[in-house]
């Protein structure tokens, strides 16, 4: 029996596969990753063309939904990265949700 560790997985808020691989292989530095990821969060359909498995359509709606939920209760952002990983997209996403970027 597997243990479910989350209520909802919103894969559409992650970086595109292309961007993530570029960062993970050292093709771009963290500041460039951060800038491009924030841009992706507000893109429309063109992002889906670059993702073979995870479709990112609807991320603007999802961002607004999470911002509203965060006003009402605690939300937790999770990722496959180690919890203490400073270069993880969830830190950028948190800043976006909090309106700091």
C-alpha positions as CSV (number, residue, x, y, z in Angstrom):
1,X,0.0,0.0,0.0
2,X,1.4,3.4,-0.9
3,X,1.1,6.4,1.3
4,X,-0.2,9.6,-0.3
5,X,1.9,12.5,0.9
6,X,0.0,15.3,-0.8
7,X,-3.6,16.4,-1.5
8,X,-3.1,17.8,-5.0
9,X,-0.2,17.6,-7.5
10,X,-0.2,20.6,-9.8
11,X,2.5,19.6,-12.3
12,X,1.6,22.6,-14.5
13,X,3.3,24.9,-12.1
14,X,6.7,23.2,-12.6
15,X,9.3,24.5,-15.1
16,X,9.1,23.1,-18.6
17,X,11.1,20.0,-19.2
18,X,13.4,21.9,-21.6
19,X,14.2,24.6,-19.1
20,X,14.7,22.1,-16.2
21,X,17.1,20.0,-18.2
22,X,19.0,23.0,-19.4
23,X,19.5,24.0,-15.8
24,X,20.3,20.5,-14.5
25,X,23.0,20.0,-17.1
26,X,24.7,23.3,-16.4
27,X,23.5,24.9,-19.7
28,X,22.2,28.0,-17.8
29,X,22.9,29.4,-14.4
30,X,20.3,29.9,-11.6
31,X,19.6,33.6,-12.3
32,X,18.7,32.7,-16.0
33,X,16.6,29.7,-14.9
34,X,14.8,31.9,-12.4
35,X,14.0,34.6,-15.0
36,X,12.8,32.1,-17.6
37,X,10.8,30.1,-15.1
38,X,8.9,33.2,-13.9
39,X,8.2,34.0,-17.6
40,X,6.9,30.5,-18.2
41,X,4.4,30.8,-15.3
42,X,2.6,33.5,-17.3
43,X,2.9,32.0,-20.8
44,X,0.0,30.6,-22.8
45,X,-0.3,27.7,-25.1
46,X,3.2,27.9,-26.6
47,X,4.7,26.3,-23.5
48,X,2.8,23.1,-24.1
49,X,4.6,22.7,-27.5
50,X,7.9,22.3,-25.6
51,X,6.7,19.7,-23.1
52,X,6.3,16.2,-24.2
53,X,4.8,14.7,-21.0
54,X,3.6,17.4,-18.7
55,X,1.2,20.0,-20.1
56,X,1.4,23.4,-18.5
57,X,-1.9,24.9,-19.8
58,X,-3.9,26.6,-17.1
59,X,-1.0,27.8,-15.0
60,X,-2.3,31.4,-14.7
61,X,-5.6,30.1,-13.3
62,X,-3.8,27.7,-11.0
63,X,-1.6,30.6,-9.7
64,X,-4.7,32.6,-8.9
65,X,-6.3,29.6,-7.2
66,X,-3.3,28.9,-5.0
67,X,-3.0,32.6,-4.1
68,X,-6.6,32.6,-2.9
69,X,-6.1,29.3,-1.0
70,X,-3.0,30.6,0.7
71,X,-5.0,33.6,1.9
72,X,-7.4,31.2,3.6
73,X,-5.0,28.5,4.9
74,X,-1.5,27.0,4.7
75,X,-0.4,25.5,1.5
76,X,2.8,23.4,1.1
77,X,4.9,23.4,-2.0
78,X,6.8,20.2,-2.7
79,X,9.3,19.0,-5.3
80,X,11.6,16.1,-6.0
81,X,14.6,18.3,-4.9
82,X,16.0,17.9,-1.5
83,X,14.3,20.1,1.1
84,X,17.4,22.2,1.7
85,X,18.1,22.7,-2.0
86,X,18.4,26.5,-2.5
87,X,18.2,26.3,-6.3
88,X,14.7,24.8,-6.6
89,X,11.8,26.3,-8.6
90,X,9.5,26.0,-5.5
91,X,11.3,29.0,-4.0
92,X,10.6,31.1,-7.1
93,X,7.0,29.9,-7.1
94,X,6.6,30.8,-3.4
95,X,7.8,34.3,-4.2
96,X,5.4,34.6,-7.1
97,X,2.5,33.4,-4.9
98,X,3.4,35.9,-2.2
99,X,3.6,38.7,-4.7
100,X,7.3,39.4,-4.1
101,X,8.2,39.1,-7.8
